[in-house]
Amino acid sequence: MNKPLRLAMVSAILAAFCMSSHAADGPTFTISGFGTAALTATDTDDIEFARPNQQAGVGKSPRPGVDSNLGIQGMAKMNDWLSFTVQGLARKNARDAWGAELAWAFAKFKVNDELSVRVGRMGMPVYMISDFRQVGYANTMIRPPTEVYRQVNGDSFDGVDLVYQHSFGDTTVTAQAGIGNVSAKITDDNRVKYKPATMVHIVAENGPFTFRVGRADAKVTIEDSEQLEGLLATLRRVGLSQVANDLSITDVDGSFTSAGFTMDYKNFLVQTEYAIRRTDSRIVPDTNSYYAMFGYRFGKITPYYFYGDTKQDNARTYAGLPTTGPLAPLTAGVNGVVKAAQQSTNAIGVRWDFAKSAALKVQVDRIKPRDGAGTFLRAKPGFSDTVNVYAAGIDFVF
């Protein structure tokens, strides 16, 4: 969202809040919030564990930055057909520092009881729990499984969407179609842009069961990556222009297709997703990823287990490049960037809803990288060991 539009949206929402505070029979507003206070650590200092879009993580010393956040959301309802929503989020970000961001800022126009139009900054609907993946209290696990939830960078898009909801007997179907632009930092030095991105998201709910399918397509560009730009320039300088073109990621076609299912039936909990990522650039490898979680609720105590896995679906080396001689280091560099982070995770955890709006969670992940260091940061050369990740935190809403 450009700065004038963002300021205009925020100003409109604040104006709506002010109006509602002075007019009992006019617009109304609500303010709510959520957060997680957590400590996370691993069993080794040979790597760092981090969430997607974080530039630094944790080793053996417990730290709060990985799994902690704080969000505030406000909604101003102007009348029966117009409302404004804004959400601010504070968390550890791609600059290796705590930062605040404008996660949502949109106007909603209600056309009728089944159709609405939203304009502004909204959650990008590419996952099962896209709209509430930052709200720990709304989820069983302490964090969304990395294997699936790091395949698309970016949480929100700036644009417009249509949301249609209709009940067919006992089944409620919600369909969402959106178009807009996405700009998300990968690290402090570079960012990814989807311009434009189109998204379709369909959810069917029937009693304790929810089924969801989604598809997103975009022109993908990575900007300001000195490492990538240097590699491409070197390849062209030594006459390997075709290799450089295959690695280039400027307005290349990309897609993300996913399906998910949840069940909350007689204390049994199931949540699973399967995702397929495809691009026309070797620098963003094709991947297939999935996870499955199972839990059982004993009153206020819910133990759970999940397994997640990511696999690359195209070649993990670039064929035909020299493996000896003066160009061998360049070949190693190319083969390093065409590899997706492959790994699997077995995790166990427990959730205790000790208060009306708060829950304590403890989770242990056992992450096994394959052919590399997986998603870990700052791995020592040759690292490929299994790592245990420990986390404990309190999720709350207010």
BADONU-828973 format. One record per residue (C-alpha): residue in one letter; x, y, z. Coordinates in steps of 0.5 Angstrom, whole numbers, padded with zeros to 4 digits, always signed. Layout:
// BADONU-828973
AXYZ ...
//
This chain:
// BADONU-828973
M+0000+0000+0000 N+0003+0007-0002 K+0004+0012+0004 P-0002+0017+0002 L-0007+0011+0001 R-0004+0008+0008 L-0005+0015+0011 A-0012+0016+0008 M-0014+0009+0011 V-0011+0010+0018 S-0014+0017+0018 A-0021+0015+0016 I-0021+0009+0021 L-0019+0014+0027 A-0024+0019+0025 A-0029+0014+0025 F-0027+0012+0032 C-0027+0019+0034 M-0034+0020+0031 S-0037+0014+0035 S-0034+0016+0042 H-0039+0023+0041 A-0045+0020+0038 A-0048+0014+0042 D-0053+0013+0036 G-0048+0014+0030 P-0042+0009+0029 T-0039+0004+0033 F-0032+0001+0034 T-0029-0004+0038 I-0022-0005+0040 S-0019-0012+0041 G-0012-0015+0042 F-0008-0021+0042 G-0001-0024+0044 T+0004-0029+0046 A+0010-0029+0051 A+0014-0034+0049 L+0021-0037+0050 T+0025-0041+0045 A+0031-0045+0045 T+0035-0051+0041 D+0040-0056+0043 T+0046-0053+0039 D+0049-0047+0038 D+0051-0050+0031 I+0045-0047+0028 E+0040-0042+0029 F+0032-0043+0029 A+0028-0038+0027 R+0021-0037+0024 P+0020-0035+0017 N+0022-0027+0015 Q+0026-0027+0021 Q+0034-0025+0020 A+0036-0028+0026 G+0034-0034+0031 V+0036-0038+0037 G+0041-0043+0039 K+0042-0046+0046 S+0040-0040+0050 P+0033-0039+0051 R+0030-0032+0048 P+0023-0029+0047 G+0024-0026+0040 V+0022-0032+0036 D+0015-0034+0038 S+0013-0028+0042 N+0008-0022+0039 L+0003-0017+0040 G-0003-0015+0036 I-0008-0009+0037 Q-0014-0009+0032 G-0020-0004+0032 M-0026-0004+0028 A-0031+0002+0026 K-0038+0000+0024 M-0040+0007+0020 N-0047+0004+0019 D-0050-0003+0016 W-0046-0003+0010 L-0039+0000+0011 S-0034-0001+0016 F-0026+0000+0017 T-0021-0005+0020 V-0014-0004+0022 Q-0009-0008+0026 G-0002-0007+0028 L+0003-0012+0030 A+0009-0012+0034 R+0014-0018+0033 K+0021-0020+0031 N+0022-0018+0024 A+0027-0019+0018 R+0032-0013+0021 D+0033-0017+0027 A+0030-0013+0031 W+0023-0012+0034 G+0019-0007+0030 A+0011-0005+0029 E+0008-0006+0022 L+0001-0004+0019 A-0002-0012+0018 W-0009-0010+0016 A-0012-0003+0014 F-0018-0004+0010 A-0025-0001+0008 K-0031-0007+0008 F-0037-0005+0004 K-0043-0010+0005 V-0047-0011-0002 N-0052-0015+0001 D-0052-0021+0007 E-0048-0026+0002 L-0043-0021-0001 S-0038-0016+0001 V-0032-0012-0002 R-0026-0010+0001 V-0021-0005-0001 G-0014-0004+0003 R-0009-0008+0006 M-0012-0015+0008 G-0009-0022+0010 M-0006-0026+0004 P-0011-0032+0004 V-0006-0037+0002 Y-0006-0042+0008 M-0011-0045+0012 I-0010-0040+0018 S-0008-0034+0014 D-0012-0029+0017 F-0010-0032+0024 R-0004-0035+0024 Q-0001-0029+0028 V-0006-0031+0034 G-0003-0036+0038 Y-0009-0037+0042 A-0013-0039+0036 N-0009-0044+0034 T-0007-0051+0038 M+0000-0051+0036 I+0005-0046+0039 R+0007-0044+0031 P+0005-0046+0024 P+0009-0052+0022 T+0015-0049+0018 E+0015-0054+0013 V+0009-0051+0009 Y+0008-0044+0012 R+0015-0041+0010 Q+0013-0043+0002 V+0010-0036+0001 N+0014-0030+0004 G+0009-0024+0006 D+0003-0024+0010 S-0002-0019+0007 F-0003-0016+0000 D-0005-0009-0002 G-0011-0009-0007 V-0019-0011-0007 D-0022-0017-0006 L-0030-0020-0006 V-0032-0025-0001 Y-0038-0029-0002 Q-0042-0033+0003 H-0048-0038+0002 S-0051-0044+0006 F-0053-0050+0003 G-0057-0054+0008 D-0052-0055+0014 T-0046-0053+0010 T-0043-0046+0009 V-0039-0044+0003 T-0034-0038+0003 A-0031-0036-0003 Q-0026-0030-0003 A-0022-0028-0010 G-0017-0022-0009 I-0012-0018-0013 G-0007-0014-0011 N+0001-0013-0010 V+0005-0016-0004 S+0012-0013-0002 A+0015-0017+0004 K+0022-0016+0006 I+0026-0023+0006 T+0032-0020+0010 D+0034-0013+0012 D+0038-0013+0005 N+0033-0015+0000 R+0025-0016-0001 V+0020-0020-0005 K+0015-0017-0009 Y+0009-0020-0012 K+0006-0015-0017 P+0000-0017-0019 A-0002-0023-0015 T-0009-0026-0016 M-0012-0031-0010 V-0018-0035-0010 H-0020-0038-0003 I-0026-0043-0002 V-0028-0046+0005 A-0033-0051+0006 E-0036-0052+0014 N-0040-0057+0016 G-0041-0058+0024 P-0034-0060+0026 F-0031-0061+0019 T-0028-0055+0015 F-0025-0056+0008 R-0021-0051+0004 V-0017-0050-0002 G-0014-0044-0005 R-0010-0042-0011 A-0005-0036-0012 D-0001-0033-0018 A+0003-0028-0019 K+0009-0024-0022 V+0015-0025-0018 T+0021-0021-0017 I+0027-0021-0012 E+0030-0014-0011 D+0036-0011-0008 S+0040-0018-0007 E+0047-0016-0007 Q+0049-0023-0007 L+0044-0026-0012 E+0046-0020-0017 G+0053-0021-0016 L+0052-0028-0018 L+0048-0027-0024 A+0053-0021-0026 T+0059-0026-0025 L+0055-0032-0029 R+0054-0027-0035 R+0062-0025-0035 V+0064-0032-0036 G+0060-0033-0042 L+0054-0037-0038 S+0048-0032-0039 Q+0043-0038-0040 V+0045-0040-0033 A+0044-0033-0031 N+0037-0032-0034 D+0035-0039-0031 L+0037-0036-0024 S+0034-0029-0025 I+0028-0027-0022 T+0025-0021-0025 D+0017-0022-0026 V+0017-0029-0027 D+0011-0033-0026 G+0010-0037-0020 S+0004-0040-0017 F+0002-0043-0010 T-0004-0049-0009 S-0006-0051-0003 A-0011-0055+0001 G-0013-0056+0008 F-0018-0060+0013 T-0019-0059+0020 M-0024-0063+0025 D-0026-0062+0032 Y-0030-0067+0034 K-0032-0070+0040 N-0025-0068+0043 F-0021-0071+0037 L-0017-0065+0033 V-0014-0066+0026 Q-0011-0061+0022 T-0007-0062+0016 E-0005-0058+0009 Y-0002-0060+0003 A+0002-0055-0001 I+0005-0054-0008 R+0009-0048-0010 R+0012-0047-0017 T+0016-0042-0021 D+0019-0041-0027 S+0026-0039-0024 R+0031-0044-0021 I+0032-0039-0016 V+0026-0041-0012 P+0025-0048-0013 D+0019-0052-0014 T+0017-0055-0007 N+0011-0060-0005 S+0010-0059+0003 Y+0005-0062+0008 Y+0004-0063+0015 A-0001-0067+0019 M-0003-0065+0027 F-0007-0070+0031 G-0010-0068+0038 Y-0014-0070+0044 R-0018-0065+0049 F-0018-0068+0056 G-0022-0062+0059 K-0017-0056+0059 I-0011-0060+0057 T-0010-0062+0050 P-0004-0066+0048 Y-0002-0066+0041 Y+0003-0069+0035 F+0005-0066+0028 Y+0009-0069+0023 G+0011-0064+0017 D+0015-0065+0011 T+0018-0061+0005 K+0021-0064-0001 Q+0024-0061-0008 D+0020-0063-0014 N+0026-0060-0019 A+0033-0062-0020 R+0038-0060-0014 T+0044-0058-0018 Y+0045-0055-0025 A+0047-0060-0030 G+0053-0058-0035 L+0057-0054-0030 P+0064-0055-0029 T+0066-0059-0023 T+0073-0058-0023 G+0078-0052-0025 P+0077-0045-0024 L+0070-0045-0025 A+0068-0050-0020 P+0067-0045-0014 L+0062-0041-0019 T+0058-0048-0020 A+0058-0049-0012 G+0055-0042-0011 V+0050-0044-0017 N+0048-0051-0014 G+0047-0048-0007 V+0042-0043-0009 V+0038-0048-0013 K+0037-0052-0007 A+0030-0052-0003 A+0031-0052+0004 Q+0029-0060+0005 Q+0027-0062+0012 S+0022-0066+0016 T+0019-0065+0023 N+0016-0069+0029 A+0013-0065+0034 I+0010-0066+0041 G+0006-0061+0045 V+0001-0059+0050 R-0004-0054+0051 W-0007-0052+0058 D-0013-0047+0058 F-0012-0045+0065 A-0016-0038+0064 K-0022-0036+0060 S-0017-0032+0055 A-0011-0035+0056 A-0007-0041+0055 L+0000-0044+0056 K+0003-0048+0051 V+0010-0053+0051 Q+0012-0056+0045 V+0018-0060+0043 D+0020-0060+0035 R+0025-0065+0033 I+0027-0063+0026 K+0031-0067+0021 P+0035-0063+0015 R+0036-0067+0009 D+0042-0065+0004 G+0044-0059+0007 A+0042-0055+0013 G+0034-0054+0012 T+0031-0048+0014 F+0036-0046+0020 L+0040-0040+0020 R+0048-0039+0020 A+0049-0046+0020 K+0056-0048+0021 P+0059-0051+0014 G+0057-0058+0013 F+0052-0058+0018 S+0046-0063+0017 D+0044-0066+0024 T+0038-0067+0027 V+0036-0061+0032 N+0031-0061+0038 V+0027-0054+0039 Y+0024-0053+0045 A+0019-0047+0046 A+0014-0045+0052 G+0009-0039+0052 I+0003-0036+0054 D-0002-0034+0049 F-0008-0029+0050 V-0013-0025+0047 F-0017-0019+0050 
//
